[in-house]
């Protein structure tokens, strides 16, 4: 685990803490299998689309990924395969040997963590490894570090995964969001889906996450925007407001660039929860229009999902809103095209 993230993990409490022995075992297992897996890779193009889900932390990215993974006939990384971040083809094969394919995503999660073996996993260690996200510095200055990334190696791995499963692949890919243009260039068949939730609900949920993960709301939680240096010494409420403001600003700018190529889709958390099935057709049509590729429907979805709007936290929302307005005055967020 990269040093910056290792330090944060050490501060986690209860079930959110990752045991050092387990981490060491998995790291050793991956180191052992990586060379063998690399030798087995074939040279192949990526013949199936790669669908990436992005959004603010606590905006519904996990639920959206579960919805697409369950409702569409696509492949994804589950909780078994995710343990093999340096040998993901081994992970897929082991998963296939253990599961009968009937155990599908469950539409439940605990701060992005799912618990069923065949439920989705964000595969963070894989994306950290390939996209060189070893510290906050690498996230803040992501573009500057792009020359150090083995893009052809990443393409080869993903090509082998899609070839093995012979399906489109869906990933929740927060680290990849910092390299959208380059990934589009390298991987070619991509679609980015950005989910947006009421930012005041997102802010309250992020504060709750800090309390649950660290027992300390002053400890940074989740991903950082490029403006992290100007936020890191702020008090908790303005810091979270700034984190969300600048991430949203970043996503809006990147999505507007994508929209000129037709490779970006936008959905709100409210729309997803009210009618999860309706968005599947949008994704199908977009993929077919871009790549002449048809993704069949898979399982039926629930009619709707419940959502928490934190009605009891109106005072807290007003505090967040005050700081969000101030950030927006100084650095406005562009509207989505």
SEFI-37884 format. One line per field, with one value per residue (C-alpha): residue in three letters; x, y, z; residue number from 1. Coordinates in steps of 0.2 Angstrom, whole numbers, plus 5000, padded with zeros to 4 digits. Layout:
<recs>
code <- [ALA; ...]
px <- [X; ...]
py <- [Y; ...]
pz <- [Z; ...]
pos <- [NUM; ...]
</recs>
This chain:
<recs>
code <- [UNK; UNK; UNK; UNK; UNK; UNK; UNK; UNK; UNK; UNK; UNK; UNK; UNK; UNK; UNK; UNK; UNK; UNK; UNK; UNK; UNK; UNK; UNK; UNK; UNK; UNK; UNK; UNK; UNK; UNK; UNK; UNK; UNK; UNK; UNK; UNK; UNK; UNK; UNK; UNK; UNK; UNK; UNK; UNK; UNK; UNK; UNK; UNK; UNK; UNK; UNK; UNK; UNK; UNK; UNK; UNK; UNK; UNK; UNK; UNK; UNK; UNK; UNK; UNK; UNK; UNK; UNK; UNK; UNK; UNK; UNK; UNK; UNK; UNK; UNK; UNK; UNK; UNK; UNK; UNK; UNK; UNK; UNK; UNK; UNK; UNK; UNK; UNK; UNK; UNK; UNK; UNK; UNK; UNK; UNK; UNK; UNK; UNK; UNK; UNK; UNK; UNK; UNK; UNK; UNK; UNK; UNK; UNK; UNK; UNK; UNK; UNK; UNK; UNK; UNK; UNK; UNK; UNK; UNK; UNK; UNK; UNK; UNK; UNK; UNK; UNK; UNK; UNK; UNK; UNK; UNK; UNK; UNK; UNK; UNK; UNK; UNK; UNK; UNK; UNK; UNK; UNK; UNK; UNK; UNK; UNK; UNK; UNK; UNK; UNK; UNK; UNK; UNK; UNK; UNK; UNK; UNK; UNK; UNK; UNK; UNK; UNK; UNK; UNK; UNK; UNK; UNK; UNK; UNK; UNK; UNK; UNK; UNK; UNK; UNK; UNK; UNK; UNK; UNK; UNK; UNK; UNK; UNK; UNK; UNK; UNK; UNK; UNK; UNK; UNK; UNK; UNK; UNK; UNK; UNK; UNK; UNK; UNK; UNK; UNK; UNK; UNK; UNK; UNK; UNK; UNK; UNK; UNK; UNK; UNK; UNK; UNK; UNK; UNK; UNK; UNK; UNK; UNK; UNK; UNK; UNK; UNK; UNK; UNK; UNK; UNK; UNK; UNK; UNK; UNK; UNK; UNK; UNK; UNK; UNK; UNK; UNK; UNK; UNK; UNK; UNK; UNK; UNK; UNK; UNK; UNK; UNK; UNK; UNK; UNK; UNK; UNK; UNK; UNK; UNK; UNK; UNK; UNK; UNK; UNK; UNK; UNK; UNK; UNK; UNK; UNK; UNK; UNK; UNK; UNK; UNK; UNK; UNK; UNK; UNK; UNK; UNK; UNK; UNK; UNK; UNK; UNK; UNK; UNK; UNK; UNK; UNK; UNK; UNK; UNK; UNK; UNK; UNK; UNK; UNK; UNK; UNK; UNK; UNK; UNK; UNK; UNK; UNK; UNK; UNK; UNK; UNK; UNK; UNK; UNK; UNK; UNK; UNK; UNK; UNK; UNK; UNK; UNK; UNK; UNK; UNK; UNK; UNK; UNK; UNK; UNK; UNK; UNK; UNK; UNK; UNK; UNK; UNK; UNK; UNK; UNK; UNK]
px <- [5000; 5007; 5014; 5002; 4987; 4995; 4996; 4978; 4973; 4983; 4971; 4955; 4945; 4935; 4929; 4936; 4954; 4963; 4973; 4992; 4994; 4980; 4987; 5005; 4998; 4989; 5004; 5015; 5002; 5001; 5020; 5021; 5008; 5012; 5027; 5017; 5002; 5012; 5020; 5003; 4996; 4993; 4994; 4977; 4967; 4953; 4938; 4925; 4920; 4926; 4913; 4920; 4909; 4915; 4908; 4911; 4914; 4896; 4887; 4881; 4895; 4894; 4875; 4877; 4890; 4880; 4865; 4874; 4883; 4867; 4856; 4867; 4876; 4894; 4909; 4916; 4928; 4921; 4927; 4936; 4945; 4949; 4962; 4972; 4976; 4993; 4986; 4968; 4966; 4970; 4957; 4944; 4948; 4947; 4931; 4923; 4929; 4921; 4904; 4890; 4887; 4870; 4876; 4874; 4876; 4865; 4862; 4870; 4886; 4895; 4905; 4909; 4913; 4902; 4901; 4894; 4908; 4901; 4897; 4907; 4924; 4931; 4948; 4958; 4974; 4974; 4972; 4984; 4997; 4995; 4991; 5005; 4994; 5007; 5003; 4993; 5007; 5003; 4985; 4987; 4999; 4992; 4996; 5014; 5017; 5008; 5025; 5030; 5014; 5016; 5001; 5004; 5006; 4989; 4981; 4988; 4981; 4963; 4964; 4967; 4953; 4940; 4946; 4944; 4927; 4922; 4911; 4911; 4919; 4912; 4924; 4921; 4937; 4940; 4959; 4956; 4946; 4963; 4968; 4952; 4960; 4975; 4964; 4953; 4968; 4976; 4960; 4949; 4933; 4928; 4912; 4913; 4897; 4897; 4884; 4879; 4870; 4864; 4881; 4874; 4869; 4886; 4894; 4885; 4889; 4907; 4908; 4899; 4912; 4926; 4918; 4915; 4932; 4943; 4933; 4940; 4932; 4948; 4956; 4955; 4944; 4943; 4950; 4958; 4957; 4972; 4969; 4972; 4987; 4976; 4963; 4974; 4976; 4958; 4945; 4934; 4918; 4927; 4939; 4925; 4916; 4932; 4936; 4919; 4918; 4935; 4932; 4915; 4924; 4937; 4923; 4913; 4928; 4933; 4916; 4913; 4929; 4922; 4905; 4913; 4918; 4901; 4910; 4902; 4885; 4878; 4865; 4859; 4857; 4839; 4836; 4845; 4835; 4818; 4820; 4836; 4830; 4828; 4846; 4851; 4844; 4853; 4870; 4865; 4861; 4877; 4888; 4880; 4881; 4899; 4906; 4892; 4892; 4876; 4876; 4861; 4850; 4854; 4843; 4828; 4831; 4821; 4808; 4817; 4830; 4828; 4839; 4844; 4842; 4848; 4833; 4838; 4854; 4848; 4859; 4874; 4869; 4868; 4886; 4892; 4882; 4890; 4907; 4902; 4895; 4911; 4922; 4910; 4913; 4932; 4932; 4916; 4910; 4906; 4889; 4889; 4886]
py <- [5000; 5017; 5027; 5041; 5029; 5017; 5031; 5035; 5016; 5016; 5029; 5020; 5012; 4996; 4987; 5001; 4996; 4985; 4972; 4973; 4954; 4952; 4966; 4958; 4941; 4948; 4959; 4943; 4933; 4947; 4948; 4929; 4928; 4944; 4937; 4921; 4931; 4943; 4929; 4922; 4938; 4938; 4953; 4958; 4974; 4980; 4974; 4978; 4995; 5000; 5009; 5020; 5027; 5043; 5056; 5064; 5053; 5048; 5054; 5036; 5029; 5012; 5011; 5016; 5003; 4990; 4995; 4994; 4978; 4969; 4977; 4975; 4960; 4967; 4960; 4969; 4966; 4957; 4955; 4939; 4946; 4962; 4953; 4950; 4967; 4963; 4947; 4951; 4937; 4925; 4933; 4932; 4914; 4910; 4919; 4909; 4893; 4897; 4906; 4899; 4917; 4918; 4928; 4946; 4963; 4967; 4986; 4988; 4995; 5002; 5017; 5009; 4992; 4978; 4961; 4948; 4938; 4943; 4961; 4975; 4981; 4998; 4989; 5004; 4994; 4990; 5008; 5015; 5002; 5006; 5025; 5028; 5035; 5032; 5048; 5064; 5072; 5060; 5064; 5083; 5084; 5069; 5076; 5079; 5061; 5054; 5051; 5038; 5028; 5012; 5015; 5001; 4989; 4995; 4993; 4975; 4970; 4977; 4969; 4952; 4954; 4959; 4946; 4932; 4938; 4942; 4957; 4975; 4979; 4992; 5000; 5012; 5022; 5037; 5037; 5036; 5052; 5061; 5054; 5055; 5062; 5050; 5035; 5039; 5040; 5024; 5013; 5020; 5012; 5021; 5029; 5039; 5041; 5055; 5054; 5070; 5071; 5086; 5093; 5097; 5079; 5074; 5085; 5079; 5061; 5065; 5072; 5056; 5046; 5054; 5051; 5033; 5029; 5039; 5044; 5061; 5073; 5083; 5068; 5069; 5056; 5050; 5057; 5075; 5088; 5097; 5111; 5100; 5111; 5126; 5115; 5104; 5116; 5122; 5117; 5103; 5111; 5123; 5109; 5097; 5110; 5115; 5096; 5094; 5111; 5108; 5090; 5095; 5109; 5097; 5084; 5097; 5103; 5085; 5080; 5095; 5090; 5073; 5078; 5085; 5067; 5060; 5049; 5056; 5053; 5062; 5056; 5062; 5052; 5057; 5051; 5034; 5031; 5035; 5025; 5014; 5005; 5020; 5024; 5007; 5011; 5027; 5018; 5004; 5018; 5028; 5013; 5007; 5024; 5026; 5009; 4999; 4987; 4980; 4977; 4966; 4968; 4956; 4956; 4966; 4980; 4986; 4999; 5012; 5014; 5023; 5039; 5048; 5067; 5071; 5081; 5082; 5091; 5107; 5118; 5108; 5110; 5129; 5129; 5119; 5130; 5146; 5140; 5132; 5149; 5157; 5144; 5147; 5165; 5164; 5148; 5146; 5129; 5128; 5121; 5104; 5105]
pz <- [5000; 4996; 5011; 5011; 5011; 5023; 5036; 5033; 5035; 5052; 5058; 5053; 5067; 5069; 5053; 5042; 5047; 5035; 5045; 5042; 5041; 5028; 5018; 5019; 5014; 4998; 4993; 4994; 4984; 4971; 4969; 4967; 4953; 4944; 4934; 4929; 4924; 4913; 4904; 4900; 4892; 4873; 4862; 4859; 4855; 4867; 4857; 4870; 4877; 4894; 4904; 4918; 4932; 4941; 4954; 4970; 4985; 4992; 4976; 4971; 4961; 4969; 4967; 4949; 4946; 4954; 4944; 4927; 4932; 4937; 4923; 4908; 4902; 4906; 4915; 4931; 4945; 4960; 4978; 4974; 4958; 4967; 4978; 4963; 4958; 4950; 4943; 4938; 4925; 4939; 4949; 4936; 4933; 4952; 4953; 4939; 4947; 4963; 4958; 4947; 4940; 4949; 4963; 4957; 4964; 4979; 4979; 4996; 5002; 5017; 5011; 4994; 5002; 4996; 5005; 4993; 4984; 4967; 4971; 4963; 4969; 4964; 4961; 4969; 4971; 4953; 4947; 4960; 4953; 4935; 4936; 4949; 4963; 4977; 4986; 4986; 4976; 4962; 4962; 4963; 4949; 4939; 4922; 4926; 4931; 4915; 4906; 4920; 4917; 4907; 4896; 4884; 4899; 4906; 4888; 4887; 4904; 4900; 4883; 4891; 4904; 4890; 4879; 4892; 4897; 4879; 4886; 4889; 4906; 4919; 4932; 4945; 4942; 4953; 4950; 4931; 4931; 4933; 4916; 4905; 4890; 4890; 4894; 4879; 4868; 4874; 4876; 4862; 4866; 4882; 4890; 4905; 4916; 4929; 4943; 4952; 4969; 4979; 4985; 5002; 5005; 4999; 5011; 5026; 5021; 5019; 5036; 5043; 5034; 5042; 5059; 5056; 5048; 5059; 5075; 5070; 5057; 5055; 5046; 5027; 5019; 5001; 4985; 4983; 4970; 4962; 4974; 4989; 4995; 4999; 5008; 5019; 5033; 5034; 5047; 5044; 5037; 5025; 5020; 5015; 5006; 4996; 4993; 4985; 4976; 4967; 4963; 4956; 4946; 4940; 4934; 4925; 4915; 4911; 4906; 4895; 4886; 4884; 4878; 4862; 4858; 4864; 4876; 4892; 4900; 4915; 4927; 4944; 4960; 4961; 4943; 4947; 4963; 4956; 4940; 4939; 4923; 4912; 4911; 4905; 4888; 4887; 4890; 4877; 4864; 4867; 4866; 4850; 4842; 4847; 4843; 4834; 4849; 4857; 4876; 4880; 4896; 4909; 4926; 4930; 4942; 4957; 4953; 4964; 4977; 4993; 4996; 5012; 5010; 5028; 5032; 5051; 5046; 5040; 5051; 5046; 5027; 5030; 5036; 5021; 5009; 5016; 5012; 4995; 4990; 4994; 4985; 4970; 4970; 4968; 4957; 4948; 4942; 4924; 4919; 4911; 4892]
pos <- [1; 2; 3; 4; 5; 6; 7; 8; 9; 10; 11; 12; 13; 14; 15; 16; 17; 18; 19; 20; 21; 22; 23; 24; 25; 26; 27; 28; 29; 30; 31; 32; 33; 34; 35; 36; 37; 38; 39; 40; 41; 42; 43; 44; 45; 46; 47; 48; 49; 50; 51; 52; 53; 54; 55; 56; 57; 58; 59; 60; 61; 62; 63; 64; 65; 66; 67; 68; 69; 70; 71; 72; 73; 74; 75; 76; 77; 78; 79; 80; 81; 82; 83; 84; 85; 86; 87; 88; 89; 90; 91; 92; 93; 94; 95; 96; 97; 98; 99; 100; 101; 102; 103; 104; 105; 106; 107; 108; 109; 110; 111; 112; 113; 114; 115; 116; 117; 118; 119; 120; 121; 122; 123; 124; 125; 126; 127; 128; 129; 130; 131; 132; 133; 134; 135; 136; 137; 138; 139; 140; 141; 142; 143; 144; 145; 146; 147; 148; 149; 150; 151; 152; 153; 154; 155; 156; 157; 158; 159; 160; 161; 162; 163; 164; 165; 166; 167; 168; 169; 170; 171; 172; 173; 174; 175; 176; 177; 178; 179; 180; 181; 182; 183; 184; 185; 186; 187; 188; 189; 190; 191; 192; 193; 194; 195; 196; 197; 198; 199; 200; 201; 202; 203; 204; 205; 206; 207; 208; 209; 210; 211; 212; 213; 214; 215; 216; 217; 218; 219; 220; 221; 222; 223; 224; 225; 226; 227; 228; 229; 230; 231; 232; 233; 234; 235; 236; 237; 238; 239; 240; 241; 242; 243; 244; 245; 246; 247; 248; 249; 250; 251; 252; 253; 254; 255; 256; 257; 258; 259; 260; 261; 262; 263; 264; 265; 266; 267; 268; 269; 270; 271; 272; 273; 274; 275; 276; 277; 278; 279; 280; 281; 282; 283; 284; 285; 286; 287; 288; 289; 290; 291; 292; 293; 294; 295; 296; 297; 298; 299; 300; 301; 302; 303; 304; 305; 306; 307; 308; 309; 310; 311; 312; 313; 314; 315; 316; 317; 318; 319; 320; 321; 322; 323; 324; 325; 326; 327; 328; 329; 330; 331; 332; 333; 334; 335; 336; 337]
</recs>
